[in-house]
Amino acid sequence: MKITTKTGDDGTTGLLYGGRVRKDSELPTAYGDVDEAQAVLGVARAEAERGSELDQMLIDIERQLWVLMAELATAPVNRHKLTDGASRVTQPMVDGLEVIMDELATRFTPPTEFVVPGETRVAALLDVARTVVRRAERTCLVAAEPPSLVVPYLNRLSDLLWTMARWQEGASRSSRTGMELS
């Protein structure tokens, strides 16, 4: 398989199940933002201890983001060809993020005010990933209209990443000078 096809030299890209669109159109913009979020999660995972619970959680999320990108890389007229959980986001995928978030939230005292990110490298990277996911969520509003579950998934994922960052910090630093939160 050759990596370079040169078919995108005209500024267009091919979609899953056919069709071509400009690279700056809503679908490639949306799946590009999700791709960036996945890459940032990879950086966070690279800093996590191999084989740790966090490492496995991030692997699972990165795999699910491939499902989101498949859905986003498909023209709306072809989305009926997608497969639940393999190329289309499902409600159990969204709900699964909530389950993890709720369980992690029992492991630390959630801050009651804004925090200053950066208590640990992994937590800081999770916060960066959270902001990239939030941008992807905004971009996907146009590219994945209901009944698609891409936007709800990304909304839950950003909340989960915030929770993971606080879990990894253990104790958060308050946005107010001199205050430590537990």
C-alpha positions as YAML, in Angstrom:
chain: A
units: angstrom
residues:
- id: 1
  name: MET
  ca: [0.00, 0.00, 0.00]
- id: 2
  name: LYS
  ca: [1.36, 3.36, -1.00]
- id: 3
  name: ILE
  ca: [0.95, 6.19, 1.53]
- id: 4
  name: THR
  ca: [0.92, 9.01, -1.03]
- id: 5
  name: THR
  ca: [-2.07, 8.93, -3.38]
- id: 6
  name: LYS
  ca: [-1.89, 12.55, -4.55]
- id: 7
  name: THR
  ca: [-5.70, 12.55, -4.84]
- id: 8
  name: GLY
  ca: [-5.86, 15.28, -2.21]
- id: 9
  name: ASP
  ca: [-3.57, 17.62, -4.10]
- id: 10
  name: ASP
  ca: [-6.65, 19.41, -5.40]
- id: 11
  name: GLY
  ca: [-7.72, 20.30, -1.85]
- id: 12
  name: THR
  ca: [-10.35, 17.58, -1.54]
- id: 13
  name: THR
  ca: [-10.52, 14.39, 0.50]
- id: 14
  name: GLY
  ca: [-12.43, 11.16, 0.10]
- id: 15
  name: LEU
  ca: [-15.17, 10.14, 2.51]
- id: 16
  name: LEU
  ca: [-16.02, 6.73, 3.90]
- id: 17
  name: TYR
  ca: [-18.62, 5.05, 1.64]
- id: 18
  name: GLY
  ca: [-17.80, 7.43, -1.20]
- id: 19
  name: GLY
  ca: [-17.86, 11.05, -2.15]
- id: 20
  name: ARG
  ca: [-15.27, 13.82, -1.97]
- id: 21
  name: VAL
  ca: [-15.40, 17.13, -0.14]
- id: 22
  name: ARG
  ca: [-13.08, 20.08, 0.28]
- id: 23
  name: LYS
  ca: [-10.60, 19.55, 3.10]
- id: 24
  name: ASP
  ca: [-11.85, 22.69, 4.83]
- id: 25
  name: SER
  ca: [-15.50, 21.58, 4.81]
- id: 26
  name: GLU
  ca: [-17.37, 20.67, 7.98]
- id: 27
  name: LEU
  ca: [-16.73, 16.90, 7.96]
- id: 28
  name: PRO
  ca: [-12.90, 16.90, 7.62]
- id: 29
  name: THR
  ca: [-12.73, 19.85, 10.01]
- id: 30
  name: ALA
  ca: [-14.74, 17.90, 12.59]
- id: 31
  name: TYR
  ca: [-12.91, 14.60, 12.29]
- id: 32
  name: GLY
  ca: [-9.61, 16.50, 12.16]
- id: 33
  name: ASP
  ca: [-10.39, 18.06, 15.53]
- id: 34
  name: VAL
  ca: [-11.29, 14.64, 16.94]
- id: 35
  name: ASP
  ca: [-8.05, 13.26, 15.47]
- id: 36
  name: GLU
  ca: [-6.14, 16.01, 17.28]
- id: 37
  name: ALA
  ca: [-7.93, 15.13, 20.54]
- id: 38
  name: GLN
  ca: [-6.96, 11.50, 20.05]
- id: 39
  name: ALA
  ca: [-3.33, 12.48, 19.48]
- id: 40
  name: VAL
  ca: [-3.26, 14.59, 22.65]
- id: 41
  name: LEU
  ca: [-4.74, 11.67, 24.58]
- id: 42
  name: GLY
  ca: [-1.88, 9.60, 23.16]
- id: 43
  name: VAL
  ca: [0.61, 12.06, 24.63]
- id: 44
  name: ALA
  ca: [-1.14, 11.83, 28.02]
- id: 45
  name: ARG
  ca: [-1.11, 8.05, 27.77]
- id: 46
  name: ALA
  ca: [2.60, 8.07, 26.92]
- id: 47
  name: GLU
  ca: [3.20, 9.84, 30.25]
- id: 48
  name: ALA
  ca: [0.99, 7.44, 32.21]
- id: 49
  name: GLU
  ca: [2.43, 4.31, 33.75]
- id: 50
  name: ARG
  ca: [2.26, 1.46, 31.21]
- id: 51
  name: GLY
  ca: [-0.39, -1.08, 32.14]
- id: 52
  name: SER
  ca: [-1.97, 1.23, 34.70]
- id: 53
  name: GLU
  ca: [-5.69, 1.75, 35.01]
- id: 54
  name: LEU
  ca: [-5.33, 5.20, 33.42]
- id: 55
  name: ASP
  ca: [-3.34, 3.73, 30.51]
- id: 56
  name: GLN
  ca: [-6.12, 1.22, 29.78]
- id: 57
  name: MET
  ca: [-8.87, 3.85, 30.11]
- id: 58
  name: LEU
  ca: [-7.10, 6.08, 27.60]
- id: 59
  name: ILE
  ca: [-6.56, 3.20, 25.16]
- id: 60
  name: ASP
  ca: [-10.28, 2.43, 25.29]
- id: 61
  name: ILE
  ca: [-11.18, 6.09, 24.70]
- id: 62
  name: GLU
  ca: [-8.70, 6.40, 21.83]
- id: 63
  name: ARG
  ca: [-10.28, 3.35, 20.19]
- id: 64
  name: GLN
  ca: [-13.75, 4.82, 20.60]
- id: 65
  name: LEU
  ca: [-12.58, 8.04, 18.95]
- id: 66
  name: TRP
  ca: [-11.91, 5.99, 15.78]
- id: 67
  name: VAL
  ca: [-15.64, 5.21, 15.81]
- id: 68
  name: LEU
  ca: [-16.46, 8.93, 16.04]
- id: 69
  name: MET
  ca: [-14.08, 9.73, 13.19]
- id: 70
  name: ALA
  ca: [-15.63, 7.02, 11.00]
- id: 71
  name: GLU
  ca: [-19.07, 8.50, 11.58]
- id: 72
  name: LEU
  ca: [-17.80, 12.02, 10.88]
- id: 73
  name: ALA
  ca: [-15.96, 10.85, 7.74]
- id: 74
  name: THR
  ca: [-19.22, 9.61, 6.25]
- id: 75
  name: ALA
  ca: [-21.53, 11.87, 4.27]
- id: 76
  name: PRO
  ca: [-24.94, 12.17, 5.97]
- id: 77
  name: VAL
  ca: [-26.60, 10.44, 2.98]
- id: 78
  name: ASN
  ca: [-24.43, 7.36, 3.62]
- id: 79
  name: ARG
  ca: [-24.68, 7.20, 7.40]
- id: 80
  name: HIS
  ca: [-27.31, 4.46, 7.13]
- id: 81
  name: LYS
  ca: [-24.39, 2.19, 6.10]
- id: 82
  name: LEU
  ca: [-22.62, 2.67, 9.45]
- id: 83
  name: THR
  ca: [-22.43, -0.06, 12.10]
- id: 84
  name: ASP
  ca: [-23.28, 0.67, 15.72]
- id: 85
  name: GLY
  ca: [-20.18, 0.70, 17.90]
- id: 86
  name: ALA
  ca: [-17.82, 0.15, 14.96]
- id: 87
  name: SER
  ca: [-18.48, 3.21, 12.82]
- id: 88
  name: ARG
  ca: [-21.40, 4.89, 14.62]
- id: 89
  name: VAL
  ca: [-21.47, 6.19, 18.20]
- id: 90
  name: THR
  ca: [-24.02, 4.44, 20.41]
- id: 91
  name: GLN
  ca: [-25.81, 5.37, 23.60]
- id: 92
  name: PRO
  ca: [-23.94, 2.66, 25.56]
- id: 93
  name: MET
  ca: [-20.67, 4.33, 24.50]
- id: 94
  name: VAL
  ca: [-21.91, 7.65, 25.90]
- id: 95
  name: ASP
  ca: [-23.27, 6.02, 29.05]
- id: 96
  name: GLY
  ca: [-20.01, 4.11, 29.58]
- id: 97
  name: LEU
  ca: [-18.11, 7.39, 29.93]
- id: 98
  name: GLU
  ca: [-20.52, 8.49, 32.66]
- id: 99
  name: VAL
  ca: [-20.04, 5.24, 34.56]
- id: 100
  name: ILE
  ca: [-16.25, 5.70, 34.56]
- id: 101
  name: MET
  ca: [-16.60, 9.36, 35.54]
- id: 102
  name: ASP
  ca: [-18.92, 8.58, 38.45]
- id: 103
  name: GLU
  ca: [-16.61, 5.85, 39.72]
- id: 104
  name: LEU
  ca: [-13.48, 8.05, 39.49]
- id: 105
  name: ALA
  ca: [-15.26, 10.89, 41.28]
- id: 106
  name: THR
  ca: [-15.48, 8.67, 44.38]
- id: 107
  name: ARG
  ca: [-11.67, 8.55, 44.58]
- id: 108
  name: PHE
  ca: [-11.04, 12.21, 45.37]
- id: 109
  name: THR
  ca: [-12.81, 15.21, 46.81]
- id: 110
  name: PRO
  ca: [-14.01, 17.23, 43.84]
- id: 111
  name: PRO
  ca: [-12.96, 20.90, 43.93]
- id: 112
  name: THR
  ca: [-15.76, 23.36, 44.56]
- id: 113
  name: GLU
  ca: [-14.21, 26.16, 42.50]
- id: 114
  name: PHE
  ca: [-12.00, 26.65, 39.46]
- id: 115
  name: VAL
  ca: [-8.57, 25.03, 39.63]
- id: 116
  name: VAL
  ca: [-5.17, 25.95, 38.25]
- id: 117
  name: PRO
  ca: [-4.13, 23.03, 35.99]
- id: 118
  name: GLY
  ca: [-0.66, 21.55, 36.18]
- id: 119
  name: GLU
  ca: [-0.16, 19.82, 39.53]
- id: 120
  name: THR
  ca: [1.20, 16.78, 37.65]
- id: 121
  name: ARG
  ca: [2.32, 16.33, 34.06]
- id: 122
  name: VAL
  ca: [-0.33, 13.69, 33.33]
- id: 123
  name: ALA
  ca: [-3.10, 15.85, 34.82]
- id: 124
  name: ALA
  ca: [-1.94, 18.84, 32.77]
- id: 125
  name: LEU
  ca: [-1.98, 16.75, 29.58]
- id: 126
  name: LEU
  ca: [-5.47, 15.49, 30.41]
- id: 127
  name: ASP
  ca: [-6.55, 19.13, 30.80]
- id: 128
  name: VAL
  ca: [-5.06, 19.95, 27.39]
- id: 129
  name: ALA
  ca: [-6.92, 16.97, 25.92]
- id: 130
  name: ARG
  ca: [-10.12, 18.23, 27.57]
- id: 131
  name: THR
  ca: [-9.82, 21.61, 25.85]
- id: 132
  name: VAL
  ca: [-9.16, 19.99, 22.47]
- id: 133
  name: VAL
  ca: [-12.20, 17.74, 22.98]
- id: 134
  name: ARG
  ca: [-14.31, 20.82, 23.80]
- id: 135
  name: ARG
  ca: [-13.19, 22.43, 20.51]
- id: 136
  name: ALA
  ca: [-14.01, 19.21, 18.65]
- id: 137
  name: GLU
  ca: [-17.43, 19.22, 20.29]
- id: 138
  name: ARG
  ca: [-18.09, 22.74, 18.98]
- id: 139
  name: THR
  ca: [-16.91, 21.80, 15.49]
- id: 140
  name: CYS
  ca: [-19.07, 18.68, 15.46]
- id: 141
  name: LEU
  ca: [-22.28, 20.61, 16.13]
- id: 142
  name: VAL
  ca: [-22.65, 21.19, 12.39]
- id: 143
  name: ALA
  ca: [-21.10, 17.95, 11.18]
- id: 144
  name: ALA
  ca: [-23.04, 15.55, 13.40]
- id: 145
  name: GLU
  ca: [-26.57, 16.76, 13.95]
- id: 146
  name: PRO
  ca: [-29.07, 14.62, 15.88]
- id: 147
  name: PRO
  ca: [-29.78, 11.73, 15.90]
- id: 148
  name: SER
  ca: [-25.98, 11.38, 15.89]
- id: 149
  name: LEU
  ca: [-24.51, 10.87, 19.36]
- id: 150
  name: VAL
  ca: [-21.10, 12.31, 18.49]
- id: 151
  name: VAL
  ca: [-21.74, 15.60, 20.31]
- id: 152
  name: PRO
  ca: [-23.13, 14.00, 23.50]
- id: 153
  name: TYR
  ca: [-20.16, 11.60, 23.49]
- id: 154
  name: LEU
  ca: [-17.66, 14.46, 23.23]
- id: 155
  name: ASN
  ca: [-19.52, 16.41, 25.92]
- id: 156
  name: ARG
  ca: [-19.26, 13.45, 28.33]
- id: 157
  name: LEU
  ca: [-15.65, 12.84, 27.30]
- id: 158
  name: SER
  ca: [-14.61, 16.38, 28.19]
- id: 159
  name: ASP
  ca: [-16.25, 15.96, 31.60]
- id: 160
  name: LEU
  ca: [-14.50, 12.62, 32.05]
- id: 161
  name: LEU
  ca: [-11.13, 14.14, 31.14]
- id: 162
  name: TRP
  ca: [-11.65, 16.89, 33.73]
- id: 163
  name: THR
  ca: [-12.46, 14.18, 36.28]
- id: 164
  name: MET
  ca: [-9.41, 12.14, 35.27]
- id: 165
  name: ALA
  ca: [-7.16, 15.19, 35.60]
- id: 166
  name: ARG
  ca: [-8.44, 15.92, 39.11]
- id: 167
  name: TRP
  ca: [-8.05, 12.23, 40.03]
- id: 168
  name: GLN
  ca: [-4.47, 12.26, 38.80]
- id: 169
  name: GLU
  ca: [-3.72, 15.45, 40.73]
- id: 170
  name: GLY
  ca: [-5.02, 14.13, 44.01]
- id: 171
  name: ALA
  ca: [-5.10, 17.67, 45.42]
- id: 172
  name: SER
  ca: [-6.00, 20.57, 43.15]
- id: 173
  name: ARG
  ca: [-4.77, 24.14, 43.38]
- id: 174
  name: SER
  ca: [-7.49, 26.76, 43.71]
- id: 175
  name: SER
  ca: [-7.71, 29.56, 41.16]
- id: 176
  name: ARG
  ca: [-7.57, 31.89, 44.18]
- id: 177
  name: THR
  ca: [-4.10, 32.80, 45.39]
- id: 178
  name: GLY
  ca: [-2.67, 30.65, 48.16]
- id: 179
  name: MET
  ca: [-5.55, 28.19, 48.46]
- id: 180
  name: GLU
  ca: [-5.15, 24.41, 48.14]
- id: 181
  name: LEU
  ca: [-8.18, 22.25, 47.47]
- id: 182
  name: SER
  ca: [-8.41, 18.59, 48.32]
...
